Amino acid sequence: MLGDLVRSLFESGRAKVTKDFEELVVEPFSDPDPKPLTGLVPPKSLADVDSKFVTIEMDGESIVVHYKESLPTTTRENKTPNTDALVCMHGANGSTYSFRYLLPRVASAAGLRAIAIDRPPYGLTSRPPAPRYENKSENGNGNENEPKPNYHRVYTPEGQVEFTLKVMDALGIERAALLGHSAGAPVALDVALSEPTRCSALLAVAPAVFVGEKVSSEDDDKQESSSTKSSSGFKLPLDRAIRFAWFRFLIAQDGPGLNVVRGSVRRQTAAVEAGVTYADLDPETRAQYVKPTKTEGWDVGLLQLFRAGLGRFGSGGDRLRTELPKLADNKIKVLVLVGVLDETTPPALAEGFVEAMKQAGMLESDLQYVLLPDANHLPMEQTTFGVRESFEKIVVNKVLELV
């Protein structure tokens, strides 16, 4: 595998060879036994004055969940119990901070409780450790020949669904409008598909939802020699498939995996702090987006997330196409919103998701697709051209349909 990777690096262009070789080969094995990071603090110590915490339990581990909420100041007359709250789920490297403007506006304008939660391993929610096994047979099925998971189940797509529902239970929310941004959108979607009676609406903002294409077996045979089909249904070019396989190999190892995670986040953090990434955000806002990397266990939690969900979050196109009719059957209203300038989850990706829902029987009256002019991947942050104002107004109007 290493030989294939090296050949792939050289074929991809010599300008990137040194950088990629350093990050994918040298750095992961630079420290075979990385020690715990120093200077990190408990998540609660970074809480804001309006931070709230609730504790749930999964698989014998207590998870202290950080959330923010805004409550309506007045009760709407003739309000029906159709929706108890808007529940917002951030994307990768996000947190409740992403919704600091949206929550109070929804509560005030729509008269509805509005909540945002930090999904593990992000934000100020605690990161449960991987399970420890007393003997080889303790892998969930008693078969000592099968590998034991080296991650807590909360980091799996299925675990994120259970986590969300448990938080809703703990907060007294029976039925919610679920808003997911980027990598939070597939979590919101899976919650809606798992428990459709508990979801009145799905608001997918810049959704990282990959339904893929319906590929015939003949097409598969033609592509097998030059590309590999990912779990999302997309066909990966061979060079990317090799890198993907190598990355999965690295993160399965404790030392190299931790080195990869730390190195990647270190570079991302430096880019954010320098204004290379999120260049249109002010320094204070950029600092809030990297704040969770100051908390204990962020690196171990992120490594578990990669192990448990890499290539599966928002993926499984065949499964999604099979289950999407549940949205139509349960009359769940869906809003898909994406920015014209979004390069992270571009409009073509959202359009594929919308088309799949139409094919699943969604009525036009229940499905709204909004292409937001001048918007990038963070419409909740972008003030230029009135993007944030437009984004908030669209969300409020959708929520008003429910109350």
DAGI-V711720 format. One record per residue. RES is the residue in one small letter. PHI is phi in degrees with one decimal (none if undefined). Layout:
BEGIN
res: [RES & RES]
phi: [PHI & PHI]
END
This chain:
BEGIN
res: [m & l & g & d & l & v & r & s & l & f & e & s & g & r & a & k & v & t & k & d & f & e & e & l & v & v & e & p & f & s & d & p & d & p & k & p & l & t & g & l & v & p & p & k & s & l & a & d & v & d & s & k & f & v & t & i & e & m & d & g & e & s & i & v & v & h & y & k & e & s & l & p & t & t & t & r & e & n & k & t & p & n & t & d & a & l & v & c & m & h & g & a & n & g & s & t & y & s & f & r & y & l & l & p & r & v & a & s & a & a & g & l & r & a & i & a & i & d & r & p & p & y & g & l & t & s & r & p & p & a & p & r & y & e & n & k & s & e & n & g & n & g & n & e & n & e & p & k & p & n & y & h & r & v & y & t & p & e & g & q & v & e & f & t & l & k & v & m & d & a & l & g & i & e & r & a & a & l & l & g & h & s & a & g & a & p & v & a & l & d & v & a & l & s & e & p & t & r & c & s & a & l & l & a & v & a & p & a & v & f & v & g & e & k & v & s & s & e & d & d & d & k & q & e & s & s & s & t & k & s & s & s & g & f & k & l & p & l & d & r & a & i & r & f & a & w & f & r & f & l & i & a & q & d & g & p & g & l & n & v & v & r & g & s & v & r & r & q & t & a & a & v & e & a & g & v & t & y & a & d & l & d & p & e & t & r & a & q & y & v & k & p & t & k & t & e & g & w & d & v & g & l & l & q & l & f & r & a & g & l & g & r & f & g & s & g & g & d & r & l & r & t & e & l & p & k & l & a & d & n & k & i & k & v & l & v & l & v & g & v & l & d & e & t & t & p & p & a & l & a & e & g & f & v & e & a & m & k & q & a & g & m & l & e & s & d & l & q & y & v & l & l & p & d & a & n & h & l & p & m & e & q & t & t & f & g & v & r & e & s & f & e & k & i & v & v & n & k & v & l & e & l & v]
phi: [none & -62.9 & -61.5 & -61.4 & -63.7 & -60.7 & -60.9 & -63.5 & -62.5 & -66.7 & -71.4 & -79.1 & 124.6 & -65.8 & -61.6 & -97.5 & -60.0 & -61.2 & -62.0 & -65.3 & -64.5 & -63.7 & -78.3 & -99.7 & -123.3 & -73.2 & -59.6 & -58.3 & -106.4 & -68.9 & -137.1 & -66.9 & -134.6 & -63.1 & -84.4 & -57.5 & -66.9 & -101.3 & 82.6 & -85.2 & -126.2 & -60.0 & -53.0 & -62.4 & -70.5 & -102.5 & -66.2 & -90.9 & -64.7 & -101.1 & -69.9 & -131.7 & -134.8 & -139.3 & -107.3 & -121.6 & -128.8 & -137.1 & 52.4 & 80.6 & -111.6 & -81.7 & -118.3 & -89.4 & -96.4 & -90.2 & -147.4 & -124.7 & -148.5 & -123.2 & -107.4 & -64.9 & -82.7 & -132.1 & -94.7 & -70.8 & -70.5 & 59.2 & -69.0 & -94.3 & -81.9 & -62.1 & -140.7 & -87.0 & -166.0 & -94.7 & -113.8 & -105.8 & -124.9 & -76.4 & -93.9 & -61.0 & 65.9 & -95.9 & -167.0 & -58.6 & -56.4 & -61.0 & -114.6 & -63.2 & -88.5 & -69.6 & -56.2 & -65.8 & -69.2 & -64.0 & -60.9 & -77.6 & -78.9 & -105.2 & 63.6 & -127.7 & -57.8 & -127.1 & -132.7 & -128.9 & -122.8 & -87.4 & -86.9 & -63.5 & -103.4 & -107.0 & 63.5 & -107.8 & -78.4 & -66.6 & -107.1 & -67.0 & -77.0 & -66.8 & -67.0 & -105.9 & -114.4 & -75.3 & -147.4 & -66.2 & -85.7 & -84.1 & -120.0 & 99.5 & -133.5 & 77.8 & -96.4 & -72.6 & -84.7 & -91.8 & -66.3 & -89.8 & -66.1 & -105.5 & -155.4 & -76.6 & -66.2 & -63.2 & -85.3 & -83.6 & -55.7 & -66.9 & -67.7 & -66.9 & -64.5 & -60.9 & -57.5 & -62.4 & -66.0 & -65.9 & -65.5 & -58.7 & -60.5 & -64.5 & -97.3 & 72.6 & -106.2 & -85.2 & -138.9 & -133.7 & -90.1 & -102.7 & -113.0 & -125.5 & -103.7 & 54.9 & -70.8 & -78.8 & -66.1 & -64.0 & -66.8 & -59.7 & -62.7 & -66.1 & -63.5 & -63.1 & -74.2 & -75.6 & -132.8 & -59.8 & -71.7 & -99.6 & -125.4 & -92.1 & -155.4 & -121.4 & -112.6 & -103.5 & -104.8 & 45.6 & -70.8 & -90.7 & -110.5 & -112.1 & -87.9 & 67.3 & -113.8 & -77.3 & -105.8 & -76.0 & -62.5 & -66.1 & -64.2 & -59.1 & -62.8 & -67.4 & -90.0 & -59.6 & -80.2 & -117.5 & -156.1 & -122.9 & -81.8 & -79.4 & -68.8 & -86.3 & 100.9 & -85.2 & -94.4 & -89.9 & -58.1 & -58.6 & -64.8 & -70.8 & -63.9 & -65.6 & -63.5 & -61.9 & -64.5 & -65.0 & -62.9 & -62.8 & -62.9 & -64.0 & -72.4 & -75.8 & -95.9 & -62.7 & -66.7 & -57.7 & -62.8 & -65.7 & -64.0 & -63.2 & -62.3 & -63.3 & -64.1 & -62.7 & -68.5 & -60.0 & -69.6 & -62.8 & -62.8 & -61.7 & -67.4 & -67.9 & -63.2 & -83.3 & 83.8 & -70.8 & -96.7 & 57.9 & -60.7 & -86.0 & -98.5 & -74.5 & -56.9 & -64.1 & -67.7 & -61.5 & -64.2 & -67.9 & -74.0 & -104.9 & -55.4 & -60.6 & -74.8 & -92.5 & -95.6 & -63.8 & 82.5 & -63.5 & -72.4 & -67.2 & -64.7 & -66.5 & -61.6 & -64.9 & -60.9 & -61.9 & -65.2 & -85.2 & -129.1 & -58.0 & 83.7 & -119.0 & -62.4 & 67.3 & -112.9 & 69.0 & -54.2 & -62.9 & -63.2 & -61.8 & -62.4 & -72.9 & -93.8 & -56.2 & -56.0 & -60.1 & -64.1 & -69.4 & -61.3 & -101.0 & 56.0 & -78.6 & -79.3 & -124.3 & -118.6 & -116.1 & -126.4 & -144.4 & -82.1 & -59.2 & -96.3 & -73.2 & -97.7 & -77.7 & -126.6 & -65.8 & -52.5 & -59.4 & -67.0 & -64.8 & -65.4 & -64.1 & -65.5 & -62.1 & -63.3 & -63.2 & -69.1 & -62.9 & -64.2 & -84.3 & 101.0 & -65.5 & -77.4 & -60.4 & -69.2 & -105.3 & -126.5 & -119.9 & -116.9 & -121.4 & -101.7 & -88.9 & -60.9 & 67.1 & -91.3 & -107.1 & -78.0 & -122.5 & -63.2 & -73.5 & -110.1 & -83.0 & -91.6 & -62.3 & 60.2 & 68.3 & -63.6 & -62.4 & -60.8 & -64.3 & -59.5 & -64.3 & -64.8 & -63.5 & -65.4 & -60.1 & -63.5 & -67.5 & -66.4 & -62.5 & -68.2 & -99.5 & -113.9]
END
